[in-house]
Structures are given as C-alpha cells and as structure tokens.
Amino acid sequence: MRDSKACAVLAGKMELMAGHTPYKFLEQRPGSNYRQLFLRGRNLLAEVVYRATMGPEPRTPDEVAQDYGIPREAVDEAVDYCRRHADVLQHEREDVLTDICQRGLDTPPCAPAEGVSGA
C-alpha cells in the first residue's frame, strides 16, 4: 500500500518536474537518476543547499550562497523547492538507501566497522 501511495505522490510531482520549472535557478537534469532539481548549470542538488541551512550548525542563506558561490535567490529557491517537495526527496533518499543495502555497500569493507574512529 505504501508503494502505491508513494507512486501516486510522485506521479503528481513528476508532472511539474518533467518539463519547465517555475524556478529561475533550478532545473531538472536530463539523464540523472535523481528526480529532484539541481542548481542550473551546476552539479549541485537543491537538497544539498537546503540541508546546509539546517542541522546542528545551520548556515544562514547568505553564508550558504557564499559557500557555494551562488546567488542568495538560488538558496531561497532551493529551500522553497525542498519544503514543497519533501515527500519526493524522502522517497528518493529511501530509494538510495535501498540500493546501497541491496548492493552490500552498507557493510565492511565498504562501510566502516563499528568502533573505528576517524582519528
């Protein structure tokens, strides 16, 4: 049941994402396995920009714009897009995690064993 609901949600979102977007700084990447939008002319996912504004050490939109060398308006669009399409982004993250697990990339030697420190 969950898959059919996710497919219905994605079908509605894909119509918007399949063609022209209402965003000035975001675009769909033809041939990409990602359904989410990228910053126009950059190999940078909108969600990467959005996540830089969140978390335990969030950056301000101005700081993120400076970090990535993009206009502040591009950060605002990425944040708006990600908030409006959170369901699509979540489904995409789940797909990536499923693929990682199916390929065995979530276990050593591909993933660090527990107790291994970075120092």
C-alpha positions in Angstrom: 0.0 0.0 0.0 2.8 2.4 0.9 4.4 1.9 -2.6 1.1 2.7 -4.4 0.7 5.9 -2.3 4.3 6.9 -3.0 3.8 6.3 -6.7 0.7 8.5 -6.7 2.5 11.3 -4.9 5.5 11.0 -7.2 3.2 11.0 -10.3 1.8 14.3 -9.3 5.2 15.8 -8.6 6.8 14.4 -11.7 4.4 16.4 -14.0 5.8 19.6 -12.6 9.3 18.3 -12.7 9.1 16.7 -16.2 9.1 20.0 -18.1 9.8 23.6 -17.5 10.1 24.5 -13.8 8.8 27.7 -12.3 12.2 28.3 -10.8 14.9 30.6 -12.2 17.9 28.9 -10.6 16.7 25.3 -10.5 16.4 22.7 -13.3 15.8 19.1 -13.9 18.9 17.2 -15.0 18.2 15.1 -18.1 19.6 11.5 -17.8 20.0 11.9 -14.0 18.8 9.1 -11.7 17.7 11.9 -9.3 14.2 13.2 -9.6 14.9 16.3 -7.6 16.1 19.5 -9.2 19.7 20.7 -9.5 21.0 24.3 -9.4 21.0 25.5 -13.0 24.4 24.9 -14.6 25.9 23.2 -11.5 26.3 19.6 -10.4 24.6 20.6 -7.1 21.4 19.2 -5.8 18.8 21.5 -4.4 18.6 19.4 -1.3 22.4 19.8 -0.6 21.9 23.6 -0.5 18.7 23.2 1.7 20.4 20.9 4.2 23.3 23.4 4.6 20.7 25.7 6.2 19.6 23.1 8.7 21.0 20.8 11.4 23.1 21.3 14.5 25.2 24.0 12.9 23.0 25.7 10.3 24.3 28.3 8.0 22.4 31.4 7.1 21.1 31.6 3.5 23.7 34.4 2.8 26.5 32.1 4.2 25.3 29.2 2.0 25.3 31.4 -1.0 28.8 32.5 -0.3 30.0 28.9 0.4 28.7 27.6 -2.9 29.3 30.8 -5.0 25.7 31.1 -5.9 23.1 34.0 -5.6 21.2 34.3 -2.4 18.0 33.9 -4.5 19.2 30.5 -5.6 19.4 29.4 -1.9 15.9 30.7 -1.3 14.6 28.8 -4.3 16.3 25.6 -3.2 14.8 25.9 0.3 11.3 26.6 -1.1 11.6 23.7 -3.6 12.7 21.2 -0.9 10.0 22.3 1.5 7.3 21.9 -1.2 8.6 18.6 -2.4 9.7 16.9 0.9 7.8 13.8 0.0 9.7 13.3 -3.3 13.0 13.9 -1.5 12.2 11.5 1.2 11.2 8.8 -1.3 14.4 9.4 -3.2 16.5 9.1 -0.1 14.8 5.8 0.7 15.5 4.5 -2.9 19.2 5.4 -2.5 19.4 3.6 0.9 17.7 0.5 -0.5 20.1 0.5 -3.4 23.1 0.8 -1.0 21.8 -2.1 1.1 21.0 -4.3 -1.9 24.5 -3.9 -3.3 26.1 -4.6 0.1 27.7 -1.2 0.4 26.4 -0.8 3.9 28.8 -3.4 5.4 32.6 -3.5 5.8 34.8 -3.1 3.8 32.5 -0.5 2.0 31.3 1.0 5.3 33.4 1.5 8.4 33.1 -1.2 11.0 31.7 0.0 14.4 34.3 1.3 16.8 36.6 2.6 14.1 37.5 6.2 14.8 38.4 8.8 12.2 41.5 9.9 14.2 
